[in-house]
């Protein structure tokens, strides 16, 4: 839905079905990607974060997380994690960091946090005694609360004070009719999906200091009109929030 050449035939077929039913899906997908850019920019430029752990990377789409972070400080370090070896093969080919910073790619599963955090490539890239931004963008809505909440808590528990959680999660609150279409398509493809209310998304930030403006629809999280038109609420299907570990 974001365009570009790095995608698969199955992706394009599924996207075409959703676009045919919901013309605003491209704008929604772009908004979901754009909020990641704004979060990383704020983490790096405002909060001084120089280490990022991005889980559920997906197929690369420019600009990528490391490009945003290293554009602010070229020495920033990024670890991308995905459990799909094909995705990681594309990432290793297409994603090159700066010479001053480091960018690593780990084949790992969000559902195995201890194994993931012990990975040698992750340990060689990130200093887990210094603050890290854990970015979970468009990931937790594929897992139930019973699964996702303790996993996020375990990952954050392994990170030092001053670390951040940057998270977005699907919702039906803003566009229930379109959310029903997307949910049905996921179910038809055999993909588990869990759309959450604002209060349910806020549970992921328990014990964290929420950055303003709190958990809000992705189009309302520090919008940047200079980067393009800000979509209305009815064209987005996710909440976003940024929280600091005290």
N, C-alpha and C positions, 0 to 999 in steps of 0.2 A: 504493500500500500504506500510505502514511502518512495517508490520508484527505484531507479538505479538498476545496475546489471547483476549485482551479486544476490541472486535468489534462485530458488529451485522451481521446476515446473509445477510441483504440488503446491508450493506456496502461492504461485501466481493463480492457479486454478481456484484455490480456496478464497484468495483475495477477490478474484473476479466475482465469485458468488455473493460475497458480502457487499461489495460495491454495488452490484446490481440491485440488491434489496435496500441498501442504505447508502445513498450518494454522499453523505457526509463522513463516511468512514475514512477517507483519505485525510481529511482535516483532523479527525480525531487521532489517527495514527501519528500525524505530524506533531500534534500538540503533545502527545505522550513522549515523543522523542525530544521535543524542545524543552520540556520541563527538566529533563535530565541535564541538558546543556546549562540551564540556568542554575540548577542545584550545584553542579560541579564548579561553575564560575563563582558562585557565592562562597562555596566551601574554600576554594583556593584564594580568591581575592579578598574576601571579608574575614574569614575565619582562619586563614593561614594554613590550611590542610595541604600537605604535600605527599600523602600516601592514600591510595584508593584501592579498595578490594571490591571489584565489580562481579557479582554472581548472577548468572543467567545472561551472559553477554549477548547471545544471538548473533545472527549474520551481521558483519560490519556495515555500517551506513555512515558516511561522512557528514558532519564532523563527528569523530568518535570521542569517547570520554578522555583518552590520553591526549588527544589533540587539543581539547579545551583546557585541561589541567596544565599540560606542558606549554601551552600558549601563554599562560600566566607565569609559570615558573618552569623553565626547561629541565630543572633537576627533579621534578615530580616523579614519583614511582607508582606504577599501576600494575595490578595483577587482574587479568581477565579470567573468569572461571565459567566453564560450561561443561555439561555432561554429554554433549554431542561431539564426537571426534571430527565429524565433517565440518561443523561450525568452527572448531578450533583450527582445522587445517586451513580454512579460509582466513581466519584471523591472523594466523602466523604469516600467511602470504601477504595480506593486505595492510596489516597494522604494524607500522614501524615507529618506534619512539625516538626521542632526541638522543644525541650522543651523551648528553649530560645526565639525563634521567634513565630510568629503566622501565621496560614494559615486558611483562611475562605472561605466559598463557598456560593455564593449568586445566587438565581434564579432571573435573571433580564434580561432586554432587552436593547440592545444597542440603540434602537430607543426611549427609555424613560430615557434619562440621568438624569433628575431631580429626578425621582423616584429611580433610581439606586443609585445615590449619597446620597440619604436620608436613604438608607437601614440601619437598626440598626447594623447588622453584619459588614457591611463595615465601619461604623463610629466607632465601637468598636475596629476594627483592624488597620485601617489607621488613621494617624494624618494628616488631610488635610491642616494643617498649615505648614507642612514640605513637601519637594519635593517628588513627586510620579512619577514613570515611568508608563505611560499609554501604555500598549502593545496591539496592534491590529494586530495580525498575521493571515494572510489568512482570513480576514473578510470583508474588504470594497468592494472586488470585487463581493459581493453578493448584493450590493446596488448601486443605481445610484448616480452620483455626487450631484444631487439636494437633495438627502436624506442624503448621507454620509458626505459631507463636513460640513454642519451646525452642525451635531451631534458631529463630532470630535472637531469642534471649541467650542461648548458648554461645552464639557467635559474638554477640556484644559482650558477654561475660569474659571472653578471652582477649578483648581489646582494652587498652589502657584508658584511664580517665582523659577526657578531652577528645575522645573519638566521637564520630557522628554516625547516625543512621539516616540515610537518604532513601526514602521508600515511596513507591507509587503502587496503588492497588485499584483494581477494577470495581466499578459501582454501577448500580442501576438507578441511583437516586436522581440523576440529572437527565437521563434519556432512557426511560424504562422500555419504550417500544423498541428502540435500537439495541438496547442491552439484551432484550429477549431474543432478537435475531442472532446476535453474536454468540450468546449462550447456547442457542440451539445448534448453531454451526459447530461449535466446539464439541458439544455432546455427540453430534452425528459423526464427528471424526474420532470419537472415543477419548476425548481430552477432558479431564476433570476441570471444572471451573467453579469458582466461588466468588460471586460479587458481594461486596460488603457495604454497609452503611458507614457514614462518617464515624459514628461512635465505635464501630467495630474496627475501623482502621486505626483509630486513636489508641487502641489496646496495644498495638505494636510499639508504642512509644512510652509505655509504662516505665516509670523510673528515670526517664530522660527529660532534659530541659528542652521544650519545644521552641524552635526558632520561629519568630513571627513570619507569616501570619497564622501559624498553627497548621492543622490539617484542613486543607481546602481543595476544591476542584482544581485540576492541574492548570486550567486557564487563568485561575486567580492567584496562583503561586508566583509572586514577583513577576507579573507579566512584563514583557518587553515589546512595546508597540513598534520600536525601531526595527525589530527583527521580522516584522510582518504583522498582518491583521491578527488580533486576539479573537479566537473563536468564542461564540456565545456558549452559555452553559449547556444548552441542548445539543451541542456538537462534541461534547467530551464525555468520557465514561470512566474517569478515574480520579481518585484523590491523591494528593501528594503531601508529604510532610518531611521536615528535617529536625532531628533531635540530637542533642549533645549529651554524652555520658558524663555525669558530674564526677 
